[in-house]
Each structure stands twice: as structure tokens, then as C-alpha cells.
Amino acid sequence: MAATPAAPPAAPAPTFDFNLSSINELLNQGNNAVITDERVAEIKNHFTSIRFRYGELIGRGGYGLAFSVRERVGVGVGGGRWRMLAVKRALRGENEGDLREEIKWMRRLSGSAPIARVIATRDDPAPPSRGARRFRQLVNRVRGKREGFLIGLKGPVLVVEYMENADLARLWTRLYQFDQLLPNRILWAFFLCFGDCADRWQRAWADGAWGYTRGKHHARRHGRLPRTHLVPVLKFIDFGKAKEDLGVETNALDICRVMLNMIARKVVVVGVARAVSTYKGYQTMATEILPQGNGARYPTLDDDLRDFLARCLAERPADRPSLAEMLATAEAAVSNKDAAPFAPNEALETDEAIRALLKRLVYDADTGVSLTAALGGGPPS
């Protein structure tokens, strides 16, 4: 969301929300560290067996934690093969509602190409006794239910496929580190994948059920178009704060904010007065990439993408394209644009150049560099 960098709990390119909850989170950091240690011990103890091996803490937020776990599957020489899973737990009791909300939406959306696949979920009000736990596991095994291995954990727990290439925040960090502009073919593919996810989200809650288009819809839009196989599929993983009433307009605007940050490789504040300018007859929040802003910093950016993002980030909602137009525009660009239309920078857009860049920034990149370390202690300006 193939390599699968997944969307992080917040916007893939970080934004900073200085509100009361953020302040409270800072005040609770010491207590959070204690709770985190307790959760780590719980997960490590639960997933240490012949079948499972605990990995490490891979994600830490204000509301929950994510862990990597290896599971032995199949029977063969050497006892079968290992696969990686991601296990999500709420940080504390008051955060369990967010995880339950995420489980609800992940179950509804799971199976769609841009959404992380759900392996198992469970929500026990209290951990069962040892005997009851073994009995439930046996019953679940007989019935073919996968969630039996979660028996013994109190409260909601979500297990999804492991994203081996991390999230967009890590890619964003590497772009900043290497002062690397993304090729337009990658940007258009990301734009298409973002829009496809928003479209699926809209269909899922509007219809109340997924229906026959699951899986096939995204394959048409992203996975089977010419040349798109070069770009890792983006998968979305965090729906804890999902709200049905935010609507398509909010999702579409957020997509374009993320695109702006991926292009700029820094936090671009969208919506403040100083970031609004006039472009082609309308007011837009895309000033950062426009000639009257810092457009000269992005000399390789596709003019079509620049113009379209300016429309998508128009200050007046009436001036913005619909989600359907966003999808159609991105799909046409991914399908029809090879390296040639990006002259005189076509050398940066060839299949070979894109493969080499993805190898350096995604597949073979250093996984030990943190965002804080990369940015020298703070976000770029």
C-alpha cells in the first residue's frame, strides 16, 4: 500500500497538531514508558512458543503499540517456514475504543489491494484460565478459526500482514536525508493508490458491505496497468480514528496534503493565510510548489501534476476536482506517461532509474535511522 510501505497512524508526511491531547501526551510520556514495557512483556510472553517467536516493538503512538511476530506455518523440512505478522494492542484501557474502531473498519476493508490484510482479531473481556484457554484453542482449531492463537490476551488485539518495507514516513525521511526528488511516475502512482483507497473507503461505509468489487477494482486501477509494477503498492493500516462523517472531501484534501509533503520532503503547512496564493484564476494552498512560492526547488516536477495539485488544494471546495476526477486523472497519467513526456528529465523517469532509486530508498535502505536522527532533532522547515 510487491513492496508494501503502509500508511502510518498519522499522515505519511508528519504534521504537528499542537492541541490539548498532544500536550497531555507529552505529560504522560513517563507513564507511557512503563505501560509500554508492560505491553512488551505481555506480547513477548504470549508469542514465545514452538509456533511463534516474538520480534520487536515496531510502532509506538499516543494510542497504541505494534509488534513484529514470526509464525511457523506449514510442515516440512526444518519444521515449516516462518512468516512475519504485525500485532497491534491499545496502550491503555481508555484507548481500546480506538483499536475496536480500527478492527471494525479493517475487517470491512480487508481483502482490498490497498488495505493491509487482516490475519486475526480477538476481544476478550478477561483472560481465561489456563484450562479454558486450551479448550478454546482446541475448539477454534477444529472449527478452522484463526483467532485461536490470541486467546489469553485481554481486550482487543489486531493481527495484520507485516509491512516489510516500513511506512511512508520512513521513505519521506530518506528523501530528506538524500535530498532526493521523487520521479513523477512514482508520484503519480502514489496519487492513484491514495485516491483508490479513498474511493474504497467511501464505497465501504456508504454501502455498508464490501460487495463483488473487492480486490478487482484496485487491480484494474493500479496493479495491472502498464509499467505500474515498478512502484511498490501502498497499503493502509491505521483506522483507529476513522470517522464516517468526515466525508470524501476531507479525505481528498488530505491525500493532496500528503502528496505535497512527499514532493517537498518537508512539513508543508496547508490552510494558513501565508500559504494561499492565486494561481490560474483561483486561490490555492499549493503555494509551496508554484512559481510564486518555492516552485524553483522542484525543477523536475511534472507541470500536469503541479497544476492538478494546485486545483486539488484550491481554497474554495467548489474549485476542487471530485474524487472521481482525481482517480481518472491519476489513472490516465500512470497508464499513459512513460519517461518521454518528462523531457528534458526523462533519464530520471526510465524503468532502470526508478528500479535503482527504489532499491536505494526502499529495498536496501538503512532501517536503523530514525526520523529525529535524520532531521537533526526536529522537522525540516
Secondary structure by P-SEA (a helix, b strand, c coil): cccccccccccccbbbbbcaaaaaaaaaaaaaaaaaaaaaaaaaaaaccccbbbbccccccccbbbbbbbbbccccccccbbbbbbbbbbccccaaaaaaaaaaaaaaaccccccccccbbbbbcccccaaaaaaaaaaaaaaccccccccccccbbbbccccccccaaaaaaaaaaacccccaaaaaaaaaaaaaaaaaaaaaaaacccccccaaaaaaccccccccccccbbbbcccccccccccaaaaaaaaaaaaaaaaaccccccccccccccccccccccccccccccccccccccaaaaaaaaaaacccccccccaaaaaaaaaaaaacccccccccccccccaaaaaaaaaaccccccccccccccccccccc
